[in-house]
């Protein structure tokens, strides 16, 4: 166990000087008073760091050393995957991927069957066959798309979002992909990025209005998600990178870090990025719209 001898004008000052040297608080040491001091004599105490606290301090120093090595190697800038360990996979993304995969599969089947029909009917007229193939594929794909109908809520969201874009004077349109639990809207066009706003505030407001419209006309309307120019995915990666940097700072400096106020979606991304982390914990404080995230080093509990 680590022990140090500390002196001061009186016992309290000697203890405080020793605590500063050890870098800990009074509850983490055993104090032995050697001399109480007097008019011409300084007080002297011996502070002994508890074994568990000393172990925790060594582990923290090792963690800081490991993080410094990661920072020097550039891993803190490039590797975001480890921040997402043990986190749940986004169900909406799975459903979207499954839907896209099914559509691609259906398209390939239509293309294959159409080619076979054309090959059986025409043998020598290559140019005619090629044109017939294109026309037949387009016909089948259009027929397939017409059979895919949107819910009433999704139709209203699409109608309202296009109308709102027009009234705002923004040259953009909407592409909708509806799943069982969500309505995913992508704003496309050369001016679609104008709707994003500072830190996505404009996009979030646009999403809120569309959500209100969808739920008003359809009680069973799924949750509305709106993105433009892939902004939300880029924002998510930026927040993950920020979380990793601030985690390093919190552990290295052994301090609590308070972030600036941010939206509920951005806070969720930070929480998810550092979920189940061994070194830090995250929680939210404050009231909307000034609610913010706190990143704090974890304290090991004594057994």
C-alpha positions as CSV (number, residue, x, y, z in Angstrom):
1,X,0.0,0.0,0.0
2,X,1.2,3.5,-0.9
3,X,1.9,5.8,2.1
4,X,3.2,9.4,2.2
5,X,4.2,11.8,4.9
6,X,2.8,15.3,4.8
7,X,3.3,18.4,6.9
8,X,1.4,21.6,7.4
9,X,0.7,24.5,9.8
10,X,-1.9,22.3,11.4
11,X,-3.2,18.8,11.1
12,X,-6.0,19.8,8.6
13,X,-3.5,21.5,6.3
14,X,-1.1,18.6,6.5
15,X,-4.0,16.3,5.5
16,X,-5.0,18.5,2.6
17,X,-1.5,18.7,1.3
18,X,-1.2,14.9,1.4
19,X,-4.5,14.4,-0.4
20,X,-3.4,16.8,-3.2
21,X,-0.2,14.8,-3.6
22,X,-2.0,11.5,-3.8
23,X,-4.7,12.9,-6.0
24,X,-7.6,11.4,-4.0
25,X,-10.2,12.3,-1.4
26,X,-10.3,11.8,2.4
27,X,-12.5,8.8,2.3
28,X,-10.0,6.8,0.3
29,X,-7.1,7.0,2.8
30,X,-6.1,6.0,6.3
31,X,-4.8,8.9,8.3
32,X,-2.2,8.6,11.1
33,X,-1.3,11.8,13.0
34,X,2.4,11.9,14.0
35,X,2.6,15.4,15.3
36,X,-0.2,17.9,16.0
37,X,2.1,20.9,15.6
38,X,2.3,24.0,17.6
39,X,3.5,27.6,17.7
40,X,7.0,26.8,16.3
41,X,6.4,23.3,15.1
42,X,4.6,22.0,12.0
43,X,2.0,19.2,12.1
44,X,2.9,15.9,10.5
45,X,0.6,13.1,9.3
46,X,1.0,9.9,7.3
47,X,-1.6,9.1,4.7
48,X,-2.0,5.5,3.5
49,X,-3.9,4.9,0.3
50,X,-6.4,2.0,0.6
51,X,-5.4,-1.1,-1.3
52,X,-8.6,-1.1,-3.5
53,X,-8.2,2.6,-4.3
54,X,-4.6,2.1,-5.2
55,X,-5.6,-0.8,-7.5
56,X,-8.2,1.4,-9.1
57,X,-5.6,4.2,-9.6
58,X,-3.2,1.7,-11.3
59,X,-5.9,0.4,-13.6
60,X,-6.9,4.0,-14.5
61,X,-3.2,4.8,-15.3
62,X,-3.1,1.6,-17.5
63,X,-6.3,2.7,-19.3
64,X,-4.9,6.1,-19.9
65,X,-1.7,4.6,-21.3
66,X,-3.7,2.3,-23.6
67,X,-5.9,5.2,-24.8
68,X,-2.8,7.4,-25.5
69,X,-1.4,4.5,-27.7
70,X,-4.7,4.4,-29.6
71,X,-4.7,8.1,-30.1
72,X,-1.1,8.1,-31.4
73,X,-1.9,5.2,-33.8
74,X,-4.9,7.1,-35.2
75,X,-7.5,4.5,-34.1
76,X,-9.5,7.2,-32.3
77,X,-10.1,8.9,-35.6
78,X,-10.8,5.9,-37.8
79,X,-12.3,3.0,-35.8
80,X,-15.9,3.5,-34.7
81,X,-17.0,-0.1,-34.6
82,X,-15.8,-0.8,-31.1
83,X,-18.0,1.9,-29.7
84,X,-21.1,-0.1,-30.8
85,X,-20.2,-3.4,-29.1
86,X,-23.2,-5.2,-27.5
87,X,-25.6,-2.6,-28.9
88,X,-28.8,-3.7,-30.6
89,X,-29.1,-3.7,-34.4
90,X,-31.5,-1.1,-35.7
91,X,-34.7,-3.0,-36.6
92,X,-35.8,-0.4,-39.1
93,X,-32.6,-0.8,-41.1
94,X,-33.0,-4.6,-41.1
95,X,-36.6,-4.3,-42.4
96,X,-35.5,-1.7,-45.0
97,X,-32.6,-4.0,-46.2
98,X,-35.0,-7.0,-46.3
99,X,-37.5,-5.0,-48.4
100,X,-34.8,-3.8,-50.8
101,X,-33.5,-7.3,-51.1
102,X,-37.0,-8.7,-51.9
103,X,-37.5,-6.0,-54.5
104,X,-34.2,-6.8,-56.2
105,X,-35.0,-10.4,-56.2
106,X,-38.4,-9.8,-57.8
107,X,-36.9,-7.6,-60.4
108,X,-34.3,-10.2,-61.3
109,X,-37.1,-12.9,-61.6
110,X,-39.1,-10.6,-64.0
111,X,-36.0,-9.9,-66.0
112,X,-35.1,-13.6,-66.3
113,X,-38.6,-14.7,-67.3
114,X,-38.9,-11.9,-69.8
115,X,-35.6,-12.8,-71.5
116,X,-36.6,-16.4,-71.8
117,X,-39.9,-15.5,-73.5
118,X,-38.1,-13.3,-76.0
119,X,-35.4,-15.8,-76.7
120,X,-38.1,-18.5,-77.5
121,X,-40.0,-16.1,-79.8
122,X,-37.2,-14.5,-81.7
123,X,-34.0,-16.3,-82.9
124,X,-32.4,-14.1,-85.6
125,X,-33.6,-10.6,-85.1
126,X,-31.1,-9.5,-82.4
127,X,-31.9,-5.8,-82.5
128,X,-35.7,-6.5,-82.3
129,X,-35.2,-8.9,-79.4
130,X,-33.2,-6.3,-77.4
131,X,-35.9,-3.7,-77.8
132,X,-38.6,-6.2,-76.9
133,X,-36.7,-7.2,-73.8
134,X,-36.4,-3.6,-72.6
135,X,-40.1,-2.9,-73.2
136,X,-41.2,-6.1,-71.5
137,X,-39.0,-5.5,-68.5
138,X,-40.2,-1.9,-68.1
139,X,-43.8,-3.1,-68.3
140,X,-43.4,-5.7,-65.7
141,X,-41.5,-3.4,-63.3
142,X,-44.2,-0.7,-63.6
143,X,-46.9,-3.2,-63.0
144,X,-45.1,-4.4,-59.9
145,X,-44.6,-0.9,-58.6
146,X,-48.3,-0.1,-59.0
147,X,-49.2,-3.1,-56.9
148,X,-47.2,-1.7,-54.0
149,X,-49.5,0.6,-52.2
150,X,-48.7,3.0,-49.4
151,X,-50.8,3.3,-46.2
152,X,-53.1,6.2,-45.8
153,X,-50.7,7.8,-43.4
154,X,-47.7,7.4,-45.7
155,X,-49.7,8.8,-48.6
156,X,-50.6,11.9,-46.5
157,X,-47.0,12.3,-45.5
158,X,-45.8,12.1,-49.1
159,X,-48.5,14.6,-50.2
160,X,-47.8,17.0,-47.4
161,X,-44.0,16.9,-47.7
162,X,-44.1,17.6,-51.4
163,X,-46.5,20.5,-50.9
164,X,-44.4,21.9,-48.1
165,X,-41.2,21.7,-50.2
166,X,-43.0,23.5,-53.0
167,X,-44.3,26.3,-50.7
168,X,-40.8,26.7,-49.3
169,X,-39.4,27.1,-52.8
170,X,-37.1,24.2,-52.5
171,X,-36.5,22.1,-55.6
172,X,-36.7,18.6,-54.2
173,X,-39.1,15.6,-54.1
174,X,-39.7,12.7,-51.7
175,X,-39.0,9.0,-52.0
176,X,-40.9,6.9,-49.5
177,X,-40.0,3.4,-48.2
178,X,-42.7,2.1,-45.8
179,X,-42.1,-0.8,-43.3
180,X,-44.5,-2.3,-40.8
181,X,-43.5,0.2,-38.1
182,X,-42.0,3.2,-39.9
183,X,-42.3,5.6,-42.8
184,X,-38.9,6.4,-44.2
185,X,-38.7,9.5,-46.3
186,X,-35.7,10.6,-48.3
187,X,-35.7,14.1,-49.7
188,X,-33.9,14.1,-53.1
189,X,-33.1,16.9,-55.5
190,X,-30.4,19.5,-56.1
191,X,-31.8,21.7,-53.3
192,X,-32.7,19.0,-50.8
193,X,-29.8,20.0,-48.5
194,X,-31.4,23.4,-47.9
195,X,-33.9,21.8,-45.5
196,X,-31.3,20.4,-43.2
197,X,-30.5,23.6,-41.2
198,X,-28.0,24.0,-38.3
199,X,-27.2,20.6,-36.8
200,X,-30.3,19.2,-38.5
201,X,-32.8,21.5,-36.8
202,X,-34.6,22.2,-40.0
203,X,-34.8,18.5,-40.9
204,X,-36.1,17.6,-37.4
205,X,-38.8,20.3,-37.6
206,X,-39.8,19.0,-41.1
207,X,-40.0,15.5,-39.7
208,X,-42.1,16.6,-36.7
209,X,-44.7,18.3,-39.0
210,X,-44.9,15.3,-41.3
211,X,-45.3,13.0,-38.2
212,X,-48.3,15.2,-37.0
213,X,-49.9,15.0,-40.4
214,X,-49.4,11.2,-40.7
215,X,-50.9,10.4,-37.3
216,X,-53.8,12.8,-37.8
217,X,-55.0,10.9,-40.8
218,X,-54.0,7.5,-39.7
219,X,-54.0,6.4,-36.1
220,X,-51.9,3.3,-36.9
221,X,-49.3,5.4,-38.8
222,X,-45.8,4.2,-38.2
223,X,-43.0,6.5,-36.9
224,X,-41.9,9.0,-39.6
225,X,-38.1,9.3,-40.3
226,X,-36.9,12.0,-42.8
227,X,-33.4,12.4,-44.2
228,X,-31.8,14.5,-46.9
229,X,-28.6,13.9,-48.8
230,X,-27.6,11.2,-46.3
231,X,-27.2,13.8,-43.6
232,X,-28.4,11.7,-40.6
233,X,-25.9,8.9,-41.3
234,X,-23.0,11.4,-41.6
235,X,-24.2,13.2,-38.4
236,X,-24.3,9.8,-36.6
237,X,-20.7,9.1,-37.6
238,X,-19.6,12.5,-36.4
239,X,-21.3,12.0,-33.0
240,X,-19.7,8.6,-32.6
241,X,-16.3,10.1,-33.3
242,X,-17.0,12.9,-30.8
243,X,-18.1,10.3,-28.2
244,X,-14.8,8.4,-28.6
245,X,-12.7,11.6,-28.3
246,X,-14.6,12.8,-25.2
247,X,-14.4,9.4,-23.6
248,X,-10.6,9.5,-24.0
249,X,-10.5,13.0,-22.4
250,X,-12.8,12.0,-19.5
251,X,-10.6,9.0,-18.6
252,X,-7.3,10.7,-19.2
253,X,-8.1,13.8,-17.1
254,X,-10.4,11.9,-14.7
255,X,-13.1,14.6,-15.1
256,X,-16.8,14.8,-15.9
257,X,-17.5,16.3,-19.4
258,X,-20.8,18.1,-20.2
259,X,-21.7,18.4,-23.9
260,X,-23.7,21.2,-25.5
261,X,-27.5,20.8,-25.6
262,X,-28.6,18.6,-28.5
263,X,-31.7,16.9,-29.9
264,X,-33.1,13.6,-28.4
265,X,-31.9,11.7,-31.5
266,X,-28.3,13.0,-31.2
267,X,-28.3,12.2,-27.4
268,X,-29.5,8.7,-28.2
269,X,-26.6,8.3,-30.6
270,X,-24.1,9.3,-27.9
271,X,-25.7,7.0,-25.3
272,X,-25.6,4.1,-27.8
273,X,-22.0,4.7,-28.8
274,X,-20.8,4.4,-25.2
275,X,-23.3,1.9,-24.0
276,X,-21.8,-0.9,-21.8
277,X,-18.4,0.8,-21.9
278,X,-16.0,-0.3,-19.2
279,X,-14.5,3.1,-18.6
280,X,-17.2,5.7,-18.8
281,X,-20.9,6.2,-18.3
282,X,-23.4,8.6,-19.9
283,X,-26.6,10.3,-18.7
284,X,-28.7,13.3,-19.6
285,X,-29.4,16.4,-17.5
286,X,-31.3,19.6,-18.0
287,X,-34.8,20.3,-19.4
288,X,-35.8,20.4,-23.1
289,X,-34.8,22.1,-25.3
290,X,-31.6,22.6,-23.3
291,X,-31.1,19.0,-22.3
292,X,-27.5,17.7,-22.6
293,X,-25.4,14.6,-22.1
294,X,-22.8,14.1,-19.4
295,X,-19.8,11.7,-19.9
296,X,-18.2,10.6,-16.6
297,X,-15.5,8.1,-15.7
298,X,-16.8,5.0,-14.0
299,X,-15.9,4.5,-10.4
300,X,-15.1,0.8,-9.4
301,X,-17.1,-0.2,-6.3
302,X,-15.3,-1.9,-3.5
303,X,-16.2,-5.6,-3.0
